Amino acid sequence: MRTIRWTAWILVVLVAGLTVAVLVSPNIRDNLLGKPGTGSGVAAIGGAFTMVDHTGKPVSDRDFVGKPSVYFFGFTHCPDVCPTSLYDISTLMEDLGPEADKLNVSFVTVDPERDTAQVMSDYISPFDSRIVGLTGTPEQVSDMTKAFRVFSRKVNLEDGGYTMDHTATIYLMDAEGTFAGTIAYGEDTETALGKLRNLIARS
Amino acid sequence: MRKFALTLATLVALALPLTAQADDHAKKTHTAGDITVSDHWTRAMPPAAAVGGGFMVITNAGSEPDRLVGLSTPRAGSGEVHEMKMDGGVMKMRELADGLEIPAGGSVTLEPGGYHVMFMGVEDGFKEGEMIPVTLVFEKAGALEIMMPAGPVGSKMHPGHTH
């Protein structure tokens, strides 16, 4: 009976110790639970990319490290969701005020054929001036959408033009460029603001 | 007395076009046959944008369903009736090839995130405060001319509505 009691106590201490170790040590935690974004078992969202910003300057994921980042994907031949998202994000940034300076906010095209740096620059001009437009070669854009697990597909229209089906989710990345969450299309303003404030506070 | 009646008639005749004009300017609804369009609006387009969306409420007072089958405006190369759907976080926009049905005695709302009329090939982008003339074509009610006020870029509600 005594042996059983001792064994039980030893087990309790071991489990407690392990729990503390997991919580305290990032290395053990990452080994056991997988590092978000890079560990096995967790779908990696984000990663390396090279693109061109709306001023025509080449940029990479490294340029966005140091501040948490917000990425959303769209295209300029988009009558509804894209201007609405840009407007919503501008409103959120206005609500955050100077706190929004602590974020990188990027509008990434899924339609590089039509959305040159100049088109992106013109298109984002009515919105918050802190928003960066990203485009690139079709390969660069395809690599970035793959890295972010963003779905996009060209759909032909009757008049000979085309539209793009695309993921309308907003991606949140921490200051190291690791996936930190999402804001869904149409998510209510207060929830979205809370998520952005959390993202800023954690970084 | 006769003179008075004549003067009155003249005054009324003179005043009528004025009221008609004022009415026209602030016209809230447009009707053709059983179809009435209200709360119609569009929004200013970002520079370089070649497409825009138009929104409205279409009511059918008739006992038969009707369909919005097409539209045109001198401001765009072409216009289509579209449906926007979110499918697992993916935005999908499709032309409604058979048009948009307006049920008998019912109404359909075109609004951001749902149905819209899409203006394509717009060379001179809509600006906030402009009135955009649009001709809607219904299968039964025929053509209906409306003037769509352009609200701010990306806004989600009729420019006449305020928070």
Interface residues (C-beta under 8 A of the other chain):
Chain A: T76 H77 C78 P79 D80 V81 P83 T84 S85 L86 Y87 D88 S90 Q118 V119 D122 Y123 I124 S125 P126 F127 F151 V155 L157 E158 D159 G161 T163 D165 H166 T167 A168 T169 A184 Y185 G186
Chain B: R43 A44 M45 P46 P47 A48 A49 A50 V51 G52 G53 G77 S78 E80 H82 M84 M86 G89 V90 M91 K92 M93 R94 E95 A97 P112 G113 H116 M118 F119 M120 G121 P152 V153 G154 S155 K156
